[in-house]
Amino acid sequence: MVFLYFDGSSKPNPGKMRIGFVILDENGNVLKRCSKTLAYGTNNMAEYLALLEGLEEVLRFGEKEVVVRGDSRLVIKQLKNEYKVKSENLKPIYEKVKNILKKFERVHLEWVSEKENKLAHDLANMEV
């Protein structure tokens, strides 16, 4: 089992997107850290893209169980089917994330505070 912390930002919103994610093992050791600037989009798009890239990396490690933690209440609640995905721009990314989640044997989705998500938050908000 691994822990995936993700975050995305867009400055301004919409604007240039930046994503960040960190994958930790059960002992809290960093397995992978990523910070990347992407094209123009919204903050919510950046959040989903950070999660998507992080999940793809977890799969490359061969992991079948993942705890996903992020400070985007929208993303976590949409993936738990507690909120509907209304934005047409988010629907394709949402579907990709849902499909990749099916590849895991166990997934646990958790909303955490920005403070608890500091590693990923800092990566997503780095200056380029």
VENGINOR-V332631 format. One record per backbone hydrogen bond with DSSP energy under -0.5 kcal/mol. NH is the residue of the N-H (numbers start at 0). CO is the residue of the C=O. E is the energy in kcal/mol with one decimal. If there is no record, write none. Layout:
{{NH/CO/E} {NH/CO/E}}
This chain:
{{1/64/-1.6} {2/23/-2.8} {3/66/-3.0} {4/2/-0.6} {4/21/-2.8} {5/68/-1.8} {6/19/-2.3} {8/17/-2.6} {10/15/-1.8} {13/11/-0.6} {13/40/-0.6} {14/40/-2.8} {15/10/-0.9} {16/38/-2.0} {17/8/-2.6} {18/35/-2.9} {19/6/-2.5} {20/33/-1.9} {21/4/-2.4} {22/31/-2.7} {23/2/-2.8} {23/21/-0.5} {24/28/-2.3} {27/24/-1.9} {30/22/-3.4} {31/22/-1.4} {33/20/-2.4} {35/18/-2.2} {37/16/-3.2} {40/14/-2.8} {45/41/-2.2} {46/42/-2.2} {47/43/-2.1} {48/44/-2.6} {49/45/-2.3} {50/46/-2.1} {51/47/-2.8} {52/48/-2.4} {53/49/-2.2} {54/50/-2.8} {55/51/-2.3} {56/52/-1.8} {57/53/-2.2} {58/54/-2.3} {59/55/-1.7} {60/56/-1.3} {61/58/-1.7} {62/57/-1.6} {65/105/-2.1} {66/1/-2.5} {67/65/-0.6} {67/107/-3.1} {68/3/-3.4} {68/66/-0.5} {69/109/-1.8} {70/5/-0.6} {72/70/-1.0} {75/71/-2.2} {76/72/-2.7} {77/73/-2.5} {78/74/-2.4} {79/75/-1.4} {80/77/-1.4} {81/76/-3.1} {82/76/-1.3} {85/83/-0.9} {89/86/-0.6} {90/86/-1.5} {91/87/-0.6} {93/89/-3.1} {94/90/-2.5} {95/91/-1.8} {96/92/-2.5} {97/93/-2.8} {98/94/-2.4} {99/95/-2.2} {100/96/-2.3} {101/97/-1.1} {102/99/-1.4} {103/100/-1.4} {104/63/-2.0} {105/63/-1.9} {107/65/-2.2} {109/67/-2.9} {111/69/-2.2} {116/112/-1.3} {117/114/-1.3} {120/116/-2.9} {121/117/-2.9} {122/118/-1.5} {123/119/-2.2} {124/120/-1.1} {125/122/-0.8}}
